Amino acid sequence: MSTLIITLPLPPASEGAGAAALEVAYAISEGGSNLVQHGNAPLALLPRPVRSYTEVVAVVPVQALSWQQVVLPKGSLGSGSPRLRAVLDGLLEERLLDDVDKLHFALQPGAISDVPVWVAVCDKSWLQAGLQRLEAAQLPVTRIVPELAPLLPGANASALDTPTSQTLHVLGEPGQPLLVACDASGVSLLPLTASALALALGQPPGAPVPPDAAGVLLLAEPAMAAQAESLLQHKVSLQQSSTRSLLAAQSLWDLGQFALVNSSRTRTFKSLADVGRALWRAPQWRMARYGLALLALVQLVGLNAFAWREAAALEAQRGAVREVLTQSFPNVKVVLDAPLQMAREVARLQQAAGSATARDLEAMLSALSVAAPPGQTLNAIEYVAGTARVKGVRLGADETARLVRQGYAASTEGEALVIKPAVPGSAP
């Protein structure tokens, strides 16, 4: 999948420019690690792949950010804490020249309380305007990262596998060189001069970079390599701005926090929706779409066939029950509820033969005598159509359970205990 990395232009270049005419530096990577294309182009003319980008990353230039280190109090970093922005405003208000309401803050990845953490600070209106321009150009941003940041374990990508304690970047054009020093103490922007270099390295003015300077990584853009080596008196590694943007996109930083977090989620959802639309319409996914449609059709036909078979089996069982009823009792001409009708016919045969059934009063009283507690005396008995109402007997939970085990249901209506067969279909 492709990732489009766009470096936001600095003011005044970004002021008053339309979304279509605004020229930006961009880089495209496949799989998030391989740089396949880079350059500068207006937003409207940026390369568009056949499929939508899975991620659009906005890079905030190093010149647009300042870095402040603070110690957050306990409880301010709770999930979705509404106090965090107010806490940062209070901690940084005296350090910053601009009004905190006009600034955007973002915490370092993995920030915790009671230890120093870095806060990235930039102009809020400038950042929002840049994101809106990308949105208008149908390039919703899913993540915002700093071009360069303080060195943090696991949070910054490095051009080399060897660990570094300080990275010196030489950026810009031959007429406007810039020295950027990144280490654990922050990010420093300095003019490319001998005194500035000595200040960055903590050495006397004019001293060259030691050839065996451990932990110091020297990087320069190709246009600045000769001037950097002349001043540093040391070999430097070449690093293009597109490579620096790719490394920034690989870091754990995300400046889309606080006021930008909701819009960032919205942009993410919109990006996912764009990917879904691309999968639905792109020609290269046509066979996959046909396959999914065929799979859904097969599942639908299979479910209907299974339901038809189950309905046929159930109807066959009902027919067999009806046949047993009509063969056993030929006088039954219309079958409405076979189990209920069969129970009634069996009860009539028992009554005709003089056999005792669960509906008889004698059987009910016999079951009651087994279930009722000793010492109780019947005061009155009323028997109507298979239901007996007796007075003078009270059953507890255990006695009612014993009566139920004998096939009877018991309930209380006023002072009477109502007993009737619990066998379904035994009542007329």
matplotlib code that plots the C-alpha trace (Angstrom):
import matplotlib.pyplot as plt

x = [0.0, 1.2, 1.9, 2.0, 4.2, 3.7, 5.8, 3.7, 5.0, 6.2, 4.7, 4.7, 4.8, 1.7, -0.2, -2.7, -2.0, -4.9, -5.1, -4.6, -1.6, 0.3, 3.5, 4.7, 7.5, 6.2, 7.5, 5.7, 6.7, 5.5, 5.0, 6.0, 9.8, 10.7, 10.9, 9.6, 9.1, 9.7, 9.7, 7.9, 4.5, 1.2, -1.3, -3.6, -0.7, 0.5, 0.9, -2.3, -2.0, -4.6, -5.7, -6.1, -3.3, -3.7, -2.1, -1.4, 1.2, 1.8, 5.3, 5.7, 9.0, 11.6, 11.5, 7.8, 8.2, 9.6, 10.2, 9.5, 10.1, 7.7, 6.9, 3.2, 1.4, -0.2, -3.7, -3.3, -2.7, -5.8, -7.7, -9.2, -8.4, -10.0, -7.5, -4.4, -4.6, -5.3, -2.3, 0.0, -1.3, -0.4, 3.0, 4.0, 2.3, 5.3, 7.8, 6.2, 6.0, 2.6, -0.8, -1.3, -4.7, -3.0, -0.6, -1.0, 0.6, 1.4, 3.0, 5.8, 4.8, 4.5, 4.4, 4.0, 3.6, 6.3, 9.1, 10.3, 8.4, 8.7, 5.9, 5.9, 4.6, 3.5, 1.1, -2.4, -3.9, -1.0, -1.3, -5.1, -4.8, -2.3, -4.5, -7.6, -5.7, -4.9, -8.5, -9.7, -7.3, -8.9, -5.9, -7.2, -4.3, -4.3, -1.2, 0.9, 4.6, 7.6, 10.4, 13.0, 12.4, 14.4, 16.1, 13.9, 14.4, 12.2, 10.4, 12.8, 13.9, 17.6, 19.4, 22.0, 21.7, 24.4, 23.0, 23.5, 23.5, 23.4, 22.5, 23.7, 21.7, 22.8, 19.8, 18.8, 20.4, 24.0, 22.9, 20.7, 22.4, 20.9, 22.4, 20.0, 21.2, 19.0, 19.8, 18.2, 18.3, 16.0, 16.2, 18.4, 18.3, 21.6, 23.2, 25.9, 29.0, 32.0, 30.8, 27.4, 29.0, 31.2, 28.2, 26.2, 29.2, 30.1, 33.6, 35.8, 35.1, 36.8, 37.6, 36.9, 34.7, 36.8, 37.2, 36.2, 33.3, 31.3, 27.5, 27.6, 25.8, 26.6, 24.0, 23.8, 21.6, 23.4, 23.4, 25.1, 27.5, 30.6, 30.0, 29.3, 32.5, 34.5, 33.2, 33.0, 36.4, 34.8, 33.2, 29.3, 26.6, 24.2, 20.6, 17.9, 14.9, 12.6, 14.6, 14.3, 10.5, 10.2, 12.1, 9.8, 6.8, 8.2, 8.6, 6.0, 5.2, 1.7, 0.9, -2.8, -3.8, -6.3, -8.2, -7.0, -7.7, -11.4, -10.6, -7.8, -10.3, -12.7, -9.9, -9.0, -12.5, -12.8, -9.6, -10.8, -14.1, -12.0, -10.1, -13.4, -14.8, -11.6, -11.9, -15.5, -14.8, -11.2, -10.8, -8.1, -10.5, -13.3, -12.6, -12.5, -15.8, -17.3, -15.9, -17.5, -20.8, -20.8, -19.8, -22.7, -25.1, -24.0, -24.5, -27.9, -29.0, -27.5, -29.3, -32.6, -32.0, -31.2, -34.4, -36.5, -35.1, -35.7, -39.3, -40.0, -38.6, -40.8, -43.9, -43.2, -43.1, -46.4, -47.9, -46.7, -48.3, -51.6, -51.6, -51.1, -54.0, -56.4, -55.4, -55.7, -59.0, -60.9, -63.7, -61.4, -62.1, -60.4, -56.9, -56.1, -53.7, -52.8, -51.1, -53.9, -56.6, -54.9, -54.6, -58.4, -59.3, -57.1, -58.8, -62.2, -61.2, -60.0, -63.2, -65.3, -63.3, -63.6, -59.9, -58.5, -56.9, -55.0, -58.2, -60.1, -60.8, -59.5, -56.1, -55.8, -56.6, -54.1, -51.4, -52.3, -52.1, -48.6, -47.5, -49.4, -47.7, -49.2, -51.7, -53.7, -57.4, -59.6, -62.5, -64.1, -63.7, -65.1, -64.4, -65.4, -64.1, -60.8, -60.0, -60.2, -60.5, -59.7, -59.8, -57.9, -54.6, -51.6, -48.5, -45.0, -42.4, -41.3, -44.8, -45.7, -42.6, -43.7, -47.1, -45.6, -43.4, -46.6, -47.9, -50.1, -50.0, -51.1, -52.0, -53.7, -56.9, -58.0, -58.4, -58.6, -55.8, -56.5, -55.1, -55.3, -53.3, -50.1, -49.9, -50.4, -53.7, -55.2, -57.9, -61.0]
y = [0.0, 3.5, 6.3, 9.9, 12.2, 15.9, 18.6, 21.6, 24.8, 27.5, 31.0, 33.3, 30.7, 29.1, 32.4, 33.5, 30.5, 28.5, 24.8, 23.9, 26.3, 25.7, 23.8, 21.3, 18.8, 15.3, 11.7, 8.4, 5.1, 1.6, -0.4, 2.6, 1.9, 2.0, 5.5, 5.2, 8.8, 12.4, 15.9, 19.2, 19.9, 21.8, 19.9, 19.5, 17.9, 15.5, 11.9, 9.9, 6.1, 3.8, 3.0, 5.5, 6.2, 4.2, 7.0, 10.6, 12.0, 15.7, 16.7, 19.9, 21.6, 21.9, 25.7, 25.7, 23.9, 24.8, 22.3, 22.7, 20.2, 19.9, 17.6, 16.7, 16.3, 13.0, 12.5, 14.9, 12.1, 10.0, 8.6, 11.5, 13.9, 17.3, 18.9, 18.1, 21.1, 23.4, 22.0, 22.6, 26.1, 26.8, 25.2, 26.9, 30.3, 32.1, 30.4, 31.4, 34.7, 34.1, 33.6, 29.9, 30.1, 30.7, 27.8, 24.0, 21.6, 17.9, 15.6, 13.1, 9.5, 7.4, 10.5, 9.7, 11.8, 13.0, 12.7, 15.3, 15.0, 17.0, 19.2, 20.3, 23.8, 25.4, 28.1, 26.7, 28.7, 27.9, 24.2, 24.1, 26.1, 23.6, 20.7, 22.4, 22.9, 19.2, 18.4, 20.6, 18.9, 15.5, 14.5, 14.0, 13.7, 10.6, 11.6, 14.7, 14.3, 16.6, 16.8, 16.5, 15.9, 15.4, 12.0, 9.6, 5.8, 4.1, 7.3, 8.5, 6.7, 6.8, 6.7, 4.3, 1.2, 2.5, 4.3, 8.1, 10.6, 13.6, 14.2, 17.3, 18.2, 20.7, 21.9, 24.7, 26.2, 27.4, 31.0, 30.1, 27.3, 26.0, 23.8, 21.7, 19.8, 17.0, 15.3, 14.4, 18.1, 19.2, 20.6, 23.6, 25.7, 27.6, 29.4, 27.3, 29.0, 27.8, 29.3, 27.7, 24.3, 24.6, 25.6, 22.5, 20.2, 21.8, 22.5, 25.6, 27.9, 26.8, 23.3, 20.6, 17.7, 14.9, 12.0, 9.5, 11.5, 8.7, 9.0, 12.0, 11.6, 14.2, 14.5, 17.0, 17.6, 17.1, 20.9, 21.6, 18.7, 20.5, 23.6, 21.4, 19.3, 22.4, 23.9, 20.7, 19.4, 16.0, 13.7, 13.9, 11.5, 12.6, 12.7, 14.1, 16.0, 13.2, 10.6, 12.8, 13.0, 9.2, 8.7, 11.3, 9.3, 6.1, 7.6, 7.2, 10.9, 12.1, 15.9, 15.4, 16.0, 18.0, 20.2, 18.2, 14.8, 14.7, 16.1, 13.6, 10.7, 12.2, 12.3, 8.7, 7.5, 9.4, 7.9, 4.4, 5.2, 6.3, 3.0, 1.1, 3.0, 2.2, -1.5, -1.3, 0.4, -0.3, -2.5, -4.7, -5.7, -6.7, -10.4, -10.2, -8.4, -11.1, -13.8, -12.2, -11.8, -15.4, -16.5, -14.5, -16.0, -19.5, -18.9, -17.5, -20.5, -22.9, -21.3, -21.5, -25.1, -26.0, -24.2, -26.0, -29.4, -28.7, -27.5, -30.7, -32.9, -31.1, -31.4, -35.2, -35.6, -33.8, -36.0, -39.1, -37.9, -37.1, -40.6, -42.3, -40.3, -41.0, -44.7, -45.1, -43.1, -43.4, -41.2, -38.2, -36.6, -33.2, -33.0, -29.6, -30.4, -34.1, -34.5, -32.7, -34.6, -37.9, -37.2, -36.4, -39.6, -41.7, -40.0, -40.9, -44.5, -44.7, -43.2, -45.6, -48.6, -47.4, -47.0, -44.4, -41.4, -38.3, -36.3, -38.4, -36.9, -40.1, -39.8, -36.1, -36.7, -39.6, -37.4, -34.6, -37.0, -37.9, -34.3, -32.5, -32.0, -34.0, -32.5, -30.6, -31.4, -30.8, -28.5, -28.5, -30.1, -28.9, -31.0, -29.8, -31.1, -32.4, -29.5, -29.9, -27.0, -28.0, -25.8, -26.3, -27.4, -25.2, -26.4, -25.0, -25.1, -28.6, -30.0, -28.3, -29.8, -33.3, -32.7, -31.6, -34.7, -36.7, -34.9, -32.2, -28.4, -26.6, -22.9, -20.8, -18.9, -17.1, -19.7, -22.7, -24.8, -25.6, -28.9, -30.1, -32.4, -30.9, -33.2, -31.1, -31.8, -33.6, -31.0, -31.2]
z = [0.0, -0.8, 1.7, 0.6, 2.7, 2.3, 3.9, 4.9, 3.4, 5.7, 5.8, 3.9, 1.1, 2.5, 3.0, 0.3, -1.9, -3.3, -2.7, -6.4, -6.9, -3.6, -4.3, -1.7, -1.3, -1.4, -1.2, -1.9, -0.3, -0.7, 2.4, 4.5, 4.0, 0.3, -1.2, -4.8, -5.8, -4.5, -5.7, -5.6, -7.2, -6.7, -4.6, -7.7, -9.7, -7.1, -8.5, -8.0, -7.9, -9.4, -5.9, -3.1, -0.6, 2.6, 4.6, 4.0, 6.4, 6.9, 8.0, 10.0, 9.1, 11.8, 11.5, 12.4, 15.7, 19.1, 21.9, 25.6, 28.3, 31.2, 34.1, 34.2, 37.5, 38.4, 37.1, 34.2, 31.7, 32.3, 29.4, 27.5, 30.4, 29.8, 32.2, 30.2, 27.8, 30.7, 32.6, 29.6, 29.2, 32.9, 32.6, 29.3, 29.5, 31.0, 28.7, 25.4, 23.7, 21.9, 23.6, 24.4, 22.8, 19.4, 19.7, 19.2, 21.7, 21.2, 23.7, 22.9, 22.4, 25.6, 27.9, 31.6, 34.7, 37.1, 34.5, 32.0, 28.7, 25.5, 24.1, 20.5, 19.9, 16.7, 15.4, 15.5, 12.7, 10.3, 11.0, 10.6, 7.4, 5.9, 6.9, 5.4, 2.1, 1.9, 2.7, -0.1, -2.5, -1.6, 0.5, 4.1, 6.5, 8.8, 10.8, 11.5, 12.4, 13.1, 10.5, 13.3, 17.0, 20.2, 20.3, 22.2, 22.7, 20.2, 19.0, 16.3, 13.2, 12.5, 9.2, 10.6, 12.8, 15.2, 18.3, 18.3, 21.2, 18.8, 15.2, 13.2, 10.1, 7.6, 5.6, 3.2, 0.2, -0.3, 0.4, 3.4, 5.3, 8.5, 11.2, 13.2, 16.3, 17.7, 20.9, 24.3, 25.3, 22.4, 18.9, 18.2, 15.0, 14.4, 11.5, 9.8, 11.4, 13.2, 16.5, 16.1, 15.4, 18.5, 20.6, 19.3, 20.1, 23.3, 22.1, 21.9, 18.9, 15.7, 17.0, 14.3, 14.8, 16.3, 13.7, 16.4, 17.8, 19.3, 19.0, 16.7, 13.3, 10.7, 7.9, 5.1, 2.1, -1.2, -2.0, 1.3, 1.5, 0.3, 2.5, 5.5, 5.1, 4.7, 7.9, 9.9, 8.6, 8.7, 6.3, 6.3, 5.2, 2.5, 3.3, 1.0, 2.4, 1.0, 3.0, 6.1, 5.6, 5.2, 8.5, 10.1, 8.9, 10.4, 13.9, 16.6, 16.8, 16.0, 16.5, 15.9, 19.5, 21.5, 19.1, 16.1, 17.4, 16.4, 12.9, 12.7, 13.4, 10.9, 8.3, 9.1, 8.7, 5.4, 4.2, 5.0, 3.2, 0.2, 0.3, 0.5, -2.5, -4.4, -3.7, -4.8, -8.1, -9.1, -12.2, -10.6, -7.8, -10.3, -10.0, -6.2, -6.2, -8.5, -6.1, -3.1, -4.8, -5.9, -2.4, -1.0, -3.5, -2.7, 1.0, 0.4, -1.8, 0.7, 3.6, 1.7, 0.8, 4.4, 5.6, 3.0, 4.0, 7.7, 7.0, 5.0, 7.8, 10.4, 8.2, 7.7, 11.5, 11.9, 9.2, 11.0, 14.3, 12.5, 10.9, 14.3, 15.7, 12.8, 12.8, 16.5, 16.8, 13.5, 14.9, 14.8, 11.4, 11.7, 13.2, 14.7, 17.5, 17.4, 20.8, 22.6, 20.7, 21.4, 25.2, 25.3, 23.4, 25.8, 28.8, 27.4, 26.9, 30.5, 31.8, 29.7, 31.0, 34.6, 35.0, 37.4, 35.8, 37.0, 36.5, 39.1, 42.6, 44.3, 42.5, 43.4, 47.1, 47.2, 45.8, 48.2, 51.2, 50.2, 49.7, 52.5, 55.9, 58.8, 61.2, 58.6, 58.1, 55.0, 55.7, 52.3, 48.9, 45.6, 42.4, 38.9, 35.6, 36.7, 39.1, 42.9, 45.3, 48.9, 52.1, 55.3, 53.7, 53.2, 51.2, 51.5, 48.7, 49.5, 49.7, 46.4, 44.8, 46.0, 44.4, 41.2, 41.0, 41.1, 38.0, 39.5, 39.6, 42.8, 43.3, 45.9, 45.3, 48.4, 51.2, 48.7, 47.3, 43.6, 42.3, 38.7, 36.5, 35.2, 32.2, 29.1, 27.3, 30.2, 30.8, 28.6]

ax = plt.figure().add_subplot(projection="3d")
ax.plot(x, y, z, "-o")
ax.set_aspect("equal")
plt.show()
